[in-house]
Amino acid sequence: MAWIYLLIAGCFETTWVIGLKYTQGFTKLFPSIWTAISMLLSLYFLSLPLKTLPVGTAYAVWTGIGVLGVFTVGIFLLNEPIEFWRIFFISLLIISLVGIKVNSGV
């Protein structure tokens, strides 16, 4: 169950990071509220797997999911460029996350 909570936490991390773009420096009310709630939910769901997973593993996976999520949302919703080197290096991140999960022993 810890890995599912970690996935949920990573999804909320993606949500709040993308939400920051829409807050316009926290001057827009609804995006600011959504971003703050997403931050709290992300941290809450991160706290749950920390009961059983090593903190380094959980944090690396949490941030990796967030990076991958923001990268993907940026391409598909924000029209960010799709370039060979961006895809290559995000692929290395995915390989690293899978390696951490497989070798975590949990």
BELCORVEN-V140673 format. One record per residue. N is the residue number from 1. PSI is psi in radians with two decimals (* if undefined). OMEGA is omega in radians with two decimals (none if undefined). NEAR is the number of other ideal C-beta (glycine too) atoms within 12 Angstrom. Layout:
BEGIN
n:N psi:PSI omega:OMEGA near:NEAR
n:N psi:PSI omega:OMEGA near:NEAR
END
This chain:
BEGIN
n:1 psi:-0.47 omega:-3.12 near:14
n:2 psi:-0.68 omega:-3.11 near:25
n:3 psi:-0.57 omega:3.08 near:25
n:4 psi:-0.76 omega:3.07 near:16
n:5 psi:-0.66 omega:3.14 near:28
n:6 psi:-0.68 omega:3.08 near:39
n:7 psi:-0.76 omega:3.10 near:28
n:8 psi:-0.77 omega:3.12 near:29
n:9 psi:-0.73 omega:3.12 near:37
n:10 psi:-0.64 omega:3.09 near:36
n:11 psi:-0.73 omega:3.08 near:27
n:12 psi:-0.53 omega:3.06 near:32
n:13 psi:-0.76 omega:3.08 near:36
n:14 psi:-0.78 omega:-3.11 near:33
n:15 psi:-0.79 omega:-3.08 near:30
n:16 psi:-0.57 omega:3.12 near:33
n:17 psi:-0.77 omega:3.07 near:29
n:18 psi:-0.67 omega:3.11 near:28
n:19 psi:-0.58 omega:3.12 near:28
n:20 psi:-0.61 omega:-3.14 near:24
n:21 psi:-0.60 omega:-3.06 near:23
n:22 psi:-0.17 omega:3.14 near:24
n:23 psi:-0.36 omega:-3.08 near:22
n:24 psi:1.00 omega:3.13 near:14
n:25 psi:0.56 omega:-3.11 near:11
n:26 psi:0.60 omega:3.07 near:18
n:27 psi:-0.21 omega:3.09 near:12
n:28 psi:2.13 omega:-2.97 near:16
n:29 psi:-1.04 omega:-3.03 near:13
n:30 psi:-0.85 omega:3.10 near:15
n:31 psi:-0.58 omega:3.13 near:22
n:32 psi:-0.73 omega:3.11 near:21
n:33 psi:-0.80 omega:3.14 near:17
n:34 psi:-0.74 omega:3.14 near:23
n:35 psi:-0.78 omega:-3.14 near:30
n:36 psi:-0.74 omega:3.11 near:21
n:37 psi:-0.73 omega:3.12 near:18
n:38 psi:-0.66 omega:3.08 near:31
n:39 psi:-0.85 omega:-3.12 near:27
n:40 psi:-0.75 omega:3.12 near:19
n:41 psi:-0.68 omega:3.11 near:25
n:42 psi:-0.81 omega:3.13 near:32
n:43 psi:-0.65 omega:3.10 near:25
n:44 psi:-0.87 omega:-3.12 near:18
n:45 psi:-0.43 omega:3.02 near:32
n:46 psi:-0.60 omega:-3.10 near:34
n:47 psi:-0.50 omega:-3.08 near:22
n:48 psi:-0.86 omega:3.13 near:23
n:49 psi:-0.30 omega:3.12 near:32
n:50 psi:-0.22 omega:3.06 near:23
n:51 psi:-0.50 omega:-3.06 near:16
n:52 psi:-0.42 omega:-3.12 near:18
n:53 psi:2.63 omega:3.02 near:28
n:54 psi:2.48 omega:-3.06 near:19
n:55 psi:-0.67 omega:3.13 near:17
n:56 psi:-0.72 omega:3.11 near:13
n:57 psi:-0.87 omega:-3.11 near:28
n:58 psi:-0.76 omega:-3.11 near:33
n:59 psi:-0.73 omega:3.14 near:24
n:60 psi:-0.77 omega:-3.14 near:27
n:61 psi:-0.73 omega:3.13 near:40
n:62 psi:-0.87 omega:-3.14 near:37
n:63 psi:-0.63 omega:3.11 near:26
n:64 psi:-0.75 omega:3.09 near:31
n:65 psi:-0.73 omega:3.12 near:39
n:66 psi:-0.78 omega:3.13 near:36
n:67 psi:-0.83 omega:3.14 near:26
n:68 psi:-0.72 omega:3.12 near:32
n:69 psi:-0.81 omega:-3.14 near:33
n:70 psi:-0.70 omega:3.10 near:30
n:71 psi:-0.83 omega:-3.10 near:28
n:72 psi:-0.81 omega:3.11 near:25
n:73 psi:-0.69 omega:3.11 near:24
n:74 psi:-0.72 omega:3.14 near:21
n:75 psi:-0.86 omega:-2.99 near:18
n:76 psi:-0.52 omega:-3.10 near:13
n:77 psi:-0.46 omega:-3.07 near:15
n:78 psi:0.13 omega:3.08 near:16
n:79 psi:0.64 omega:3.06 near:9
n:80 psi:2.69 omega:-3.01 near:18
n:81 psi:2.54 omega:3.00 near:12
n:82 psi:1.87 omega:-3.11 near:16
n:83 psi:2.66 omega:-3.09 near:12
n:84 psi:-0.89 omega:-3.04 near:10
n:85 psi:-0.58 omega:3.07 near:11
n:86 psi:-0.79 omega:3.12 near:19
n:87 psi:-0.72 omega:3.14 near:18
n:88 psi:-0.86 omega:-3.07 near:13
n:89 psi:-0.55 omega:3.06 near:16
n:90 psi:-0.54 omega:3.06 near:25
n:91 psi:-0.68 omega:3.07 near:16
n:92 psi:-0.67 omega:3.09 near:17
n:93 psi:-0.76 omega:3.13 near:26
n:94 psi:-0.78 omega:3.11 near:22
n:95 psi:-0.71 omega:3.12 near:16
n:96 psi:-0.75 omega:3.13 near:22
n:97 psi:-0.72 omega:3.10 near:31
n:98 psi:-0.73 omega:3.11 near:18
n:99 psi:-0.71 omega:3.10 near:16
n:100 psi:-0.79 omega:-3.14 near:27
n:101 psi:-0.84 omega:-3.08 near:24
n:102 psi:-0.61 omega:-3.07 near:14
n:103 psi:0.21 omega:-3.11 near:14
n:104 psi:-0.40 omega:-3.14 near:22
n:105 psi:0.17 omega:-3.13 near:10
n:106 psi:* omega:none near:19
END
